[in-house]
């Protein structure tokens, strides 16, 4: 058995035990797929990032939820680079990261904040059954219809696809009681990994929060994700696509999320044409080592 340095890093926050926790294995070389999955299951946070050598970029990453591997994770990317900066492994500057959706550009600021450039956006308006969406999310369908004429439901992706659904008021967003099996089915019906629903009626609107969001991704083993970088990027592209702002599009937006899970966090979002960037702070909350056994493939029990 071997031990691997393993971190828990809270992303999109400057406070420990807030934002979205990610597992980070800074040196995952030598780990098998089964061992990575076992570590992610043991850490039991929404995603764990495993950093590996790369011939195509400065480093490679693989992301695992407690139940499966996923192609991209925003908060784990922020967490991993924030931890590398905190360690002194990297300095402020620009880096490249090999992922399953391609090589992404990463910028680290002098303060350690991390910005990731996501894939070119895809946004497609969809024909949504509002009644089915209301039943899945536990909300009156009028909360969707109030804003649907100007901001319709849509498929949006900057690397990981989400069904984007705007809601009229925070009270309706906060009162959602999702049926997660129905949420998973609704997301799958529209070829997305999850549902991101938001309102401009933000808690911190007086502190320049643009919107408040909630993300439900039960198909990937995450019923509700506290603060979601991939969904925030997709939503930023969505707002640009549908000209959500009457005046000039904001140079930077702040999406708040996680408050209803007692994990408040804030995601910076920039959209400039086909370029979408998501950024934020990160703080290491746990630094230790994890002993990992060898696995005989014949003995592996699927989660």
C-alpha positions in Angstrom: 0.0 0.0 0.0 1.1 3.5 -0.7 0.2 6.9 0.7 -0.6 10.0 -1.3 -0.8 13.6 -0.2 -4.5 14.5 -0.2 -6.1 17.9 0.3 -9.5 19.3 0.9 -9.7 22.8 -0.6 -12.6 25.2 -0.4 -13.2 27.0 -3.7 -14.9 30.3 -4.5 -14.4 31.5 -0.9 -11.7 33.0 1.3 -13.2 31.3 4.4 -12.6 27.6 5.3 -15.7 25.4 5.4 -17.5 27.6 3.0 -17.8 27.6 -0.8 -17.4 24.3 -2.5 -15.0 21.7 -1.2 -12.9 19.8 -3.6 -10.5 17.0 -3.1 -7.0 17.6 -4.6 -4.3 14.9 -5.0 -1.3 17.1 -6.1 0.7 14.1 -7.4 -1.5 11.4 -8.6 1.0 9.6 -10.9 0.8 5.9 -10.3 -2.8 5.8 -9.3 -5.1 3.5 -11.2 -8.6 4.5 -12.3 -10.0 2.3 -9.5 -7.8 3.9 -6.9 -8.8 7.4 -8.0 -12.4 6.4 -7.8 -11.9 4.9 -4.4 -10.2 8.1 -3.1 -13.0 10.3 -4.5 -15.6 8.0 -2.8 -13.6 8.2 0.5 -13.4 12.0 0.4 -17.1 12.2 -0.5 -17.0 15.7 -1.8 -18.7 16.6 -5.1 -15.4 16.3 -7.1 -11.8 15.4 -6.5 -9.0 16.6 -8.9 -6.1 14.3 -9.6 -3.1 16.1 -11.0 -0.8 14.2 -13.4 2.1 14.9 -15.8 1.2 16.1 -19.3 3.0 16.2 -22.6 0.4 18.6 -24.0 0.2 21.2 -21.2 1.8 22.2 -17.9 -0.2 19.5 -16.1 -3.1 17.1 -16.7 -6.1 16.7 -14.5 -8.8 14.0 -14.1 -11.9 14.7 -12.1 -14.0 12.1 -10.2 -17.2 12.5 -8.3 -17.9 9.9 -5.6 -19.6 7.7 -8.2 -17.8 8.4 -11.6 -15.3 10.3 -13.6 -16.4 13.6 -15.2 -14.9 15.5 -18.1 -14.6 18.9 -16.4 -15.1 20.6 -13.0 -14.7 24.3 -12.4 -14.4 24.5 -8.7 -11.9 21.6 -8.5 -9.8 23.4 -11.1 -9.8 26.6 -9.0 -9.1 24.6 -5.9 -6.2 22.6 -7.4 -4.4 25.7 -8.7 -5.1 27.7 -5.5 -3.5 24.8 -3.5 -0.5 24.8 -5.9 -0.1 28.5 -5.4 -0.4 28.2 -1.6 2.3 25.5 -1.7 4.7 27.6 -3.7 4.6 25.1 -6.5 3.4 27.7 -8.9 3.7 31.5 -8.9 1.3 34.1 -10.3 1.1 33.7 -14.1 -0.5 31.8 -16.9 -0.6 28.0 -17.1 -2.2 25.3 -19.3 -4.2 22.4 -18.1 -5.0 19.2 -20.1 -8.5 18.0 -19.5 -10.9 15.6 -21.2 -12.5 18.5 -23.0 -9.2 19.9 -24.2 -6.3 22.1 -23.0 -7.6 25.1 -21.0 -5.8 28.3 -20.0 -5.4 29.1 -16.3 -4.4 32.5 -14.8 -3.3 32.9 -11.3 -3.2 36.4 -9.8 -0.7 37.9 -7.4 -3.2 37.2 -4.5 -3.7 33.6 -5.5 -7.1 34.0 -7.1 -7.5 31.6 -10.1 -9.3 32.2 -13.4 -10.0 29.4 -15.9 -10.9 29.9 -19.5 -13.6 27.5 -20.4 -14.5 26.1 -23.8 -16.3 28.2 -26.5 -19.9 28.4 -25.4 -22.8 26.5 -26.9 -26.3 27.9 -26.1 -29.5 26.5 -27.6 -33.0 27.5 -26.7 -35.2 24.4 -25.9 -38.9 23.6 -25.8 -39.4 22.9 -22.1 -42.4 21.4 -20.4 -42.8 23.9 -17.6 -45.1 21.6 -15.7 -42.6 18.8 -15.7 -39.8 21.2 -14.6 -42.0 22.6 -11.8 -42.8 19.1 -10.6 -39.1 18.0 -10.7 -37.9 21.1 -8.8 -40.8 21.5 -6.4 -41.8 24.9 -7.5 -44.9 26.7 -9.0 -44.4 26.8 -12.8 -45.5 30.5 -12.7 -42.0 31.2 -11.2 -40.5 30.1 -14.5 -43.1 31.6 -16.9 -42.7 35.1 -15.4 -39.3 35.4 -16.8 -39.4 32.8 -19.6 -40.6 35.2 -22.3 -37.4 37.3 -22.1 -35.0 34.5 -20.8 -36.1 31.2 -22.2 -34.9 27.8 -20.9 -31.9 26.6 -22.8 -29.1 24.1 -23.1 -25.8 25.8 -22.3 -22.3 24.5 -22.1 -18.7 25.7 -21.8 -17.4 22.2 -21.4 -20.2 20.6 -19.3 -23.8 21.0 -20.4 -26.5 22.4 -18.1 -30.2 23.1 -18.5 -30.5 26.8 -17.6 -33.7 27.9 -16.0 -34.3 31.4 -14.7 -36.7 32.0 -11.8 -38.5 35.2 -10.8 -37.7 35.6 -7.1 -35.3 34.4 -4.5 -38.1 33.1 -2.3 -39.1 30.7 -5.0 -35.5 29.6 -5.6 -34.9 29.0 -1.9 -38.1 27.1 -1.4 -37.3 24.4 -4.1 -37.7 20.8 -2.9 -36.4 18.8 -5.8 -37.3 15.3 -6.7 -33.8 14.2 -7.7 -34.9 11.2 -9.8 -37.2 13.6 -11.8 -34.4 16.2 -12.0 -32.0 13.6 -13.4 -34.6 12.5 -16.0 -35.3 16.1 -17.0 -31.6 16.9 -17.4 -31.0 13.7 -19.4 -34.0 14.4 -21.7 -32.3 17.6 -22.8 -28.8 16.1 -23.1 -27.5 17.9 -20.1 -25.6 16.8 -17.0 -27.7 18.9 -14.6 -30.0 21.8 -14.0 -28.8 25.3 -13.0 -31.6 27.6 -11.9 -31.1 31.2 -11.0 -32.7 34.5 -10.1 -31.4 38.1 -10.3 -33.1 38.6 -6.9 -29.8 37.9 -5.2 -29.0 38.0 -1.5 -26.0 40.2 -2.0 -27.3 42.4 -4.7 -26.3 45.5 -2.7 -22.7 44.0 -2.7 -22.8 43.7 -6.5 -23.9 40.1 -6.8 -25.4 39.6 -10.2 -27.6 36.6 -9.4 -28.1 33.7 -7.1 -27.9 30.2 -8.5 -28.5 26.6 -7.5 -27.2 23.6 -9.3 -28.6 20.1 -9.2 -26.5 17.3 -10.8 -27.9 14.0 -9.4 -26.9 12.1 -12.6 -23.3 12.6 -11.6 -23.8 11.6 -8.0 -24.2 15.2 -6.7 -27.8 16.0 -5.7 -27.1 19.7 -5.1 -23.6 21.2 -5.8 -22.8 24.1 -3.4 -20.9 26.4 -5.8 -20.5 25.4 -9.5 -17.9 26.8 -11.8 -18.9 24.9 -15.0 -22.6 25.9 -14.5 -21.6 29.5 -13.8 -19.7 29.6 -17.1 -22.6 28.1 -18.9 -25.0 30.6 -17.4 -22.7 33.6 -18.2 -22.7 32.5 -21.9 -26.5 32.1 -21.6 -26.9 35.7 -20.4 -24.8 37.0 -23.2 -26.6 34.9 -25.8 -30.0 36.2 -24.8 -28.9 39.8 -24.2 -30.0 39.7 -20.6 -28.8 43.3 -19.8 -30.5 46.2 -21.5 -27.4 48.3 -21.3 -23.8 47.3 -21.9 -22.9 43.7 -20.9 -21.0 43.7 -17.6 -17.2 43.3 -17.8 -17.4 41.0 -14.8 -20.3 39.4 -13.0 -20.5 37.8 -9.6 -22.7 34.7 -9.1 -23.5 33.7 -5.6 -24.4 30.2 -4.6 -24.4 27.7 -1.8 -26.2 29.8 0.9 -29.0 27.4 1.3 -26.5 24.6 2.0 -24.6 26.8 4.5 -21.7 26.9 2.0 -21.8 30.4 0.6 -19.5 31.2 -2.3 -18.9 33.7 -5.0 -17.9 33.0 -8.6 -16.5 35.6 -10.9 -17.6 35.3 -14.5 -16.3 37.1 -17.6 -17.8 36.8 -21.1 -16.1 38.4 -24.1 -17.6 37.0 -27.3 -16.6 33.3 -27.5 -14.4 33.5 -24.4 -15.8 32.6 -21.1 -13.7 32.8 -17.9 -14.7 31.7 -14.4 -12.6 32.6 -11.4 -12.4 32.8 -7.6 -10.4 32.3 -4.5 -9.5 29.0 -2.7 -8.3 28.0 0.7 -6.9 24.7 1.9 -8.9 23.4 4.8 -7.3 20.0 5.3 -3.8 18.7 4.3 -2.9 15.1 5.0 -2.1 11.7 3.4 -4.3 8.9 2.4 -3.2 5.3 2.3 -4.5 3.5 -0.8 -4.6 -0.3 -1.2 -3.9 -2.1 -4.4 -7.0 -3.3 -6.2 -7.6 -6.6 -8.0 -10.0 -5.7 -10.8 -11.9 -9.0 -10.1 -12.6 -7.8 -6.6 -13.8 -4.3 -7.3 -17.4 -3.7 -6.3 -19.1 -0.9 -8.3 -20.4 1.9 -6.2 
